[in-house]
Amino acid sequence: MEIINARPEHFPQIYSLICELEEAPLDRTKLEAVYLRNLTDPGIHYLVALENGEAAGFASVHIQHLLHHGGKIAELQEIVVAESRRGQGIGSLLFSEAEKTARTAGCLQLEVCCNRKRTDSHRFYERQGMVASHFKFTEALDMGC
């Protein structure tokens, strides 16, 4: 198993993993456009867990300067392991690489937001040493933006 920076050719497998994460088929064209754009953003790090050329997992780390922290913060936006590969330590490998990415970038903190229904994920993050210290509120906006 190796964790590498994702490349354009990894998109088909990553698309499948993101659909698995969201438990729904997503608009492939829109996701690919965002994926390719984000690959060029130095503040976004896409990590893929590969074994024999197959993507077993994916994580994305977004780094930004936040005023209220007075420095850089890394947010683990997505992390997913293929359902058939769960329980094999791949998520922990991806999480460790996300931490390393954040530390290397000089981030003060690593954050993650997780849907309330994903209780297995909550336990995973706690095992990684994270603490549930915040609430996240959302509002759907007009799609015309």
C-alpha positions as CSV (number, residue, x, y, z in Angstrom):
1,M,0.0,0.0,0.0
2,E,1.3,3.4,-0.9
3,I,-0.1,6.9,-0.3
4,I,0.7,9.3,-3.1
5,N,-0.5,12.6,-4.3
6,A,-3.4,12.1,-6.7
7,R,-3.0,12.7,-10.4
8,P,-5.6,13.4,-13.1
9,E,-5.7,9.7,-14.2
10,H,-6.9,8.7,-10.7
11,F,-10.2,10.6,-11.1
12,P,-12.3,7.6,-12.2
13,Q,-11.5,5.6,-9.1
14,I,-11.7,8.6,-6.8
15,Y,-15.1,9.5,-8.3
16,S,-16.3,6.0,-7.3
17,L,-15.0,6.4,-3.8
18,I,-16.7,9.9,-3.4
19,C,-20.0,8.4,-4.6
20,E,-19.5,5.6,-2.0
21,L,-18.8,8.3,0.6
22,E,-21.9,10.2,-0.3
23,E,-24.0,7.1,-0.7
24,A,-25.3,8.4,-4.0
25,P,-24.3,8.8,-7.7
26,L,-23.0,12.3,-8.2
27,D,-22.6,14.4,-11.3
28,R,-19.4,13.0,-12.8
29,T,-18.8,16.0,-15.1
30,K,-19.0,18.5,-12.3
31,L,-16.9,16.5,-9.9
32,E,-14.2,16.0,-12.6
33,A,-14.1,19.8,-13.3
34,V,-13.6,20.5,-9.6
35,Y,-11.1,17.7,-9.2
36,L,-8.9,18.9,-12.0
37,R,-9.1,22.5,-10.9
38,N,-8.2,21.6,-7.3
39,L,-5.2,19.6,-8.4
40,T,-3.6,22.9,-9.5
41,D,-4.4,24.6,-6.2
42,P,-1.3,24.6,-3.9
43,G,-3.6,24.8,-0.8
44,I,-5.4,21.6,-1.7
45,H,-3.8,18.2,-1.3
46,Y,-5.4,15.1,-2.7
47,L,-4.1,11.8,-1.3
48,V,-4.8,8.4,-2.8
49,A,-4.1,5.0,-1.2
50,L,-3.0,2.7,-4.0
51,E,-2.4,-1.0,-4.0
52,N,-1.5,-2.7,-7.3
53,G,-2.7,0.4,-9.1
54,E,-6.2,0.3,-7.5
55,A,-7.4,3.1,-5.3
56,A,-8.3,1.7,-1.9
57,G,-8.9,5.1,-0.3
58,F,-8.8,8.8,-0.8
59,A,-8.4,11.9,1.4
60,S,-8.4,15.6,0.7
61,V,-6.7,18.2,2.8
62,H,-7.5,21.9,2.3
63,I,-5.1,24.4,3.9
64,Q,-6.0,28.1,4.4
65,H,-5.1,31.0,6.5
66,L,-7.8,31.7,9.0
67,L,-8.0,35.0,10.7
68,H,-9.5,33.8,14.0
69,H,-6.6,31.3,14.3
70,G,-4.0,33.8,13.3
71,G,-2.4,31.1,11.0
72,K,-2.8,28.2,8.7
73,I,-5.4,25.5,9.4
74,A,-5.8,22.2,7.6
75,E,-9.2,20.7,7.1
76,L,-9.7,17.1,6.1
77,Q,-12.6,17.6,3.7
78,E,-13.0,14.1,2.5
79,I,-11.6,10.8,3.7
80,V,-13.0,7.5,2.4
81,V,-11.9,3.9,2.2
82,A,-13.5,1.5,-0.3
83,E,-16.1,-0.5,1.6
84,S,-14.5,-3.8,0.7
85,R,-11.2,-2.6,2.2
86,R,-12.4,-1.1,5.5
87,G,-10.9,-2.4,8.7
88,Q,-7.5,-2.9,7.2
89,G,-5.8,0.2,8.5
90,I,-6.1,2.2,5.2
91,G,-8.0,5.0,6.9
92,S,-5.4,5.3,9.6
93,L,-2.7,5.5,6.9
94,L,-4.6,8.2,5.0
95,F,-5.2,10.1,8.2
96,S,-1.5,9.9,9.2
97,E,-0.5,11.3,5.8
98,A,-3.1,14.1,6.1
99,E,-1.5,15.0,9.5
100,K,1.9,14.9,8.0
101,T,0.8,17.2,5.1
102,A,-0.7,19.7,7.6
103,R,2.4,19.6,9.8
104,T,4.7,20.1,6.8
105,A,2.7,23.1,5.7
106,G,3.1,24.6,9.2
107,C,-0.6,24.3,10.1
108,L,-1.7,25.0,13.7
109,Q,-4.5,22.5,13.6
110,L,-6.2,19.7,11.6
111,E,-10.0,19.9,11.5
112,V,-12.6,17.6,10.1
113,C,-16.4,18.0,9.7
114,C,-18.4,14.8,9.7
115,N,-22.1,14.1,9.1
116,R,-23.9,13.3,12.3
117,K,-25.2,10.0,10.9
118,R,-21.6,8.7,10.4
119,T,-21.1,7.3,13.9
120,D,-18.4,4.8,12.8
121,S,-16.5,7.8,11.4
122,H,-16.9,9.7,14.7
123,R,-15.3,6.8,16.5
124,F,-12.5,6.6,13.9
125,Y,-11.6,10.3,14.4
126,E,-11.6,9.9,18.2
127,R,-9.2,6.9,17.8
128,Q,-6.9,9.2,15.8
129,G,-6.8,11.6,18.8
130,M,-9.3,14.2,17.5
131,V,-11.8,15.8,19.9
132,A,-15.4,16.8,19.0
133,S,-15.3,20.4,20.0
134,H,-17.4,22.3,17.5
135,F,-20.8,22.3,15.8
136,K,-21.2,22.9,12.0
137,F,-24.3,24.7,10.7
138,T,-25.3,24.6,7.1
139,E,-27.7,26.4,4.8
140,A,-28.5,25.4,1.2
141,L,-28.1,28.3,-1.2
142,D,-29.6,29.1,-4.5
143,M,-27.9,26.9,-7.1
144,G,-27.7,29.8,-9.5
145,C,-24.5,31.1,-7.9
